[in-house]
Amino acid sequence: MKWLGIIVAIVVAAVAYFYLQASSLTFTYRYRLQLALSVDEKVHTGSSIVEVVWRCGRSFGIKHDELGPCYPSLGGQAVLIDLGSRGVVVATLHTGENITPVPDGVISAVWLCAFAFGNRSASEADLTSLGRLTGRRDLVPSNFPRLVWLPNPADPKSAAKVTPQNVAGVMDSTAHFTEAFVEITKDPILVDIPNKLPWFSGLQRLQKSGQGPPSKTGEFQLVNNMFVGENS
């Protein structure tokens, strides 16, 4: 009888596990993020493929089988714009801030494309419709990624935040963005930022091991998943 009870418990646990797996939902889409920055009348362009994944459970409430808690994650990498002797500008995946709303209003790559298409990713209908998006949308200053300028790409301490509004004052009086858009795509993800930023792999190892410096409320910080998505 004891063994029968153990077998029944195992079977029940297995059924429950596979039921929960089957009853959970995943919503996935990819987009190209492309930006072009003009400095001294020379245009520099960068782009990358970003994958957004929403994983949602199920809650069995009054309406039965409602969408439960949903959690987003990202694949792919940030956009890197090579400015030659002026360094690089990176349009990051995450904002590097640990408070909301973000003080300068920049947007995480989780929301960036969806917002550009008028999708708030706030309901099951919104999340379901993400997979049906097509085409391209221009970004506006109120829906823009975090921009980090590294005048010395070999030194993360040289990092400075910039925005479309202040890039001319921070970087160069001629600097301005000539293009910024998102476009739905099925193109493959490419991750090569570790080859372009020599300090990135060390930062990633340090932070993933839990040895990075603790973040302070309201303090901007370079975090490894700003550059390479947690799913990549």
Buried (B, 14 or more C-beta within 10 A) or exposed (E): EEEEEEEEEEEEEEEEEEEEEEEBBEBEBBBBBBBBBBBEEEEBBBBBBBBBBBBBBBEEEEEEEEBBEBEBBBBBBBBBBEBEEBBBBBBBBBBBBBEEEBEBEBBBBBBBBBBBBEBEBEEEEBBEBBEEBEEBBEBEEEBBBBBBBBBEBEEBEEBBBBBBEEBBEBBBEEBBBEBBBBBBBEEEBEBEBBEBBEBBBEBBEEBEEEEBEEEEEEEBBBBBBBBBBBBB
